[in-house]
Amino acid sequence: MPWMQSLIVLIFNSGDKSIPSNDMTIMISYILSKLYELILEKNISHWLESHDKRAKGKARFGRHHSNLYHLIPIMIITEECHDN
């Protein structure tokens, strides 16, 4: 089960880098990493929108946008290709 797996990260603390006991061990769980991903995405999206940096026509990750916004253009392109 992927949600039960954890990533073990060693971060150098102090002293001699060749001695493993000088490293600090951090375990990052799948749930914690997904939570961090959601927070990071929200903050980046907010910054992009507030500074008008989001590329026009890019609905993904935009507020009040979803994959449904892409279905109509995909349907139109598919029908045009099928007709030709």
BELBEL-V161127 format. One record per residue. N is the residue number from 0. RES is the residue in three letters. SS is DSSP state (A for helix, B for strand, O for the rest). PHI is phi as a letter, one per 30 degrees, with the letter a starting at -180 (999 if undefined). PSI is psi in degrees with one decimal (none if undefined). Layout:
# BELBEL-V161127
n=N res=RES ss=SS phi=PHI psi=PSI
n=N res=RES ss=SS phi=PHI psi=PSI
This chain:
# BELBEL-V161127
n=0 res=MET ss=O phi=999 psi=117.7
n=1 res=PRO ss=A phi=d psi=-29.5
n=2 res=TRP ss=A phi=d psi=-13.3
n=3 res=MET ss=A phi=c psi=-10.4
n=4 res=GLN ss=O phi=d psi=152.6
n=5 res=SER ss=B phi=b psi=152.7
n=6 res=LEU ss=B phi=c psi=127.1
n=7 res=ILE ss=B phi=c psi=123.4
n=8 res=VAL ss=B phi=c psi=130.7
n=9 res=LEU ss=B phi=c psi=127.0
n=10 res=ILE ss=B phi=c psi=127.0
n=11 res=PHE ss=B phi=d psi=131.1
n=12 res=ASN ss=O phi=c psi=-67.5
n=13 res=SER ss=O phi=a psi=166.1
n=14 res=GLY ss=O phi=j psi=-152.2
n=15 res=ASP ss=O phi=d psi=124.6
n=16 res=LYS ss=O phi=d psi=-19.1
n=17 res=SER ss=O phi=d psi=-8.2
n=18 res=ILE ss=O phi=c psi=115.4
n=19 res=PRO ss=A phi=e psi=-28.3
n=20 res=SER ss=A phi=d psi=-10.7
n=21 res=ASN ss=A phi=d psi=2.1
n=22 res=ASP ss=B phi=c psi=146.4
n=23 res=MET ss=B phi=c psi=131.2
n=24 res=THR ss=B phi=c psi=129.6
n=25 res=ILE ss=B phi=b psi=132.3
n=26 res=MET ss=B phi=c psi=125.1
n=27 res=ILE ss=B phi=c psi=116.5
n=28 res=SER ss=B phi=d psi=161.7
n=29 res=TYR ss=A phi=d psi=-44.0
n=30 res=ILE ss=A phi=d psi=-42.5
n=31 res=LEU ss=A phi=d psi=-40.0
n=32 res=SER ss=A phi=d psi=-36.8
n=33 res=LYS ss=A phi=d psi=-39.4
n=34 res=LEU ss=A phi=d psi=-45.2
n=35 res=TYR ss=A phi=d psi=-40.3
n=36 res=GLU ss=A phi=d psi=-44.1
n=37 res=LEU ss=A phi=d psi=-42.8
n=38 res=ILE ss=A phi=d psi=-44.5
n=39 res=LEU ss=A phi=d psi=-44.2
n=40 res=GLU ss=A phi=d psi=-40.7
n=41 res=LYS ss=A phi=d psi=-44.8
n=42 res=ASN ss=A phi=d psi=-41.8
n=43 res=ILE ss=A phi=d psi=-43.6
n=44 res=SER ss=A phi=d psi=-42.1
n=45 res=HIS ss=A phi=d psi=-44.3
n=46 res=TRP ss=A phi=d psi=-44.8
n=47 res=LEU ss=A phi=d psi=-43.3
n=48 res=GLU ss=A phi=d psi=-40.0
n=49 res=SER ss=A phi=d psi=-23.9
n=50 res=HIS ss=O phi=c psi=9.6
n=51 res=ASP ss=O phi=h psi=47.0
n=52 res=LYS ss=O phi=c psi=-6.7
n=53 res=ARG ss=O phi=d psi=134.3
n=54 res=ALA ss=O phi=d psi=136.1
n=55 res=LYS ss=O phi=d psi=140.0
n=56 res=GLY ss=O phi=i psi=-0.5
n=57 res=LYS ss=O phi=c psi=97.0
n=58 res=ALA ss=O phi=d psi=-22.3
n=59 res=ARG ss=O phi=d psi=135.0
n=60 res=PHE ss=O phi=i psi=3.8
n=61 res=GLY ss=O phi=d psi=148.6
n=62 res=ARG ss=O phi=d psi=137.2
n=63 res=HIS ss=O phi=i psi=24.4
n=64 res=HIS ss=O phi=b psi=151.6
n=65 res=SER ss=O phi=b psi=-177.0
n=66 res=ASN ss=O phi=d psi=-18.8
n=67 res=LEU ss=A phi=d psi=-29.0
n=68 res=TYR ss=A phi=d psi=-20.5
n=69 res=HIS ss=A phi=c psi=-13.1
n=70 res=LEU ss=A phi=d psi=-41.7
n=71 res=ILE ss=A phi=d psi=-49.4
n=72 res=PRO ss=A phi=e psi=-36.7
n=73 res=ILE ss=A phi=d psi=-41.2
n=74 res=MET ss=A phi=d psi=-43.5
n=75 res=ILE ss=A phi=d psi=-46.4
n=76 res=ILE ss=A phi=d psi=-42.1
n=77 res=THR ss=A phi=d psi=-44.4
n=78 res=GLU ss=A phi=d psi=-39.6
n=79 res=GLU ss=A phi=d psi=-41.2
n=80 res=CYS ss=A phi=d psi=-39.0
n=81 res=HIS ss=A phi=d psi=-39.6
n=82 res=ASP ss=A phi=d psi=-34.6
n=83 res=ASN ss=O phi=d psi=none
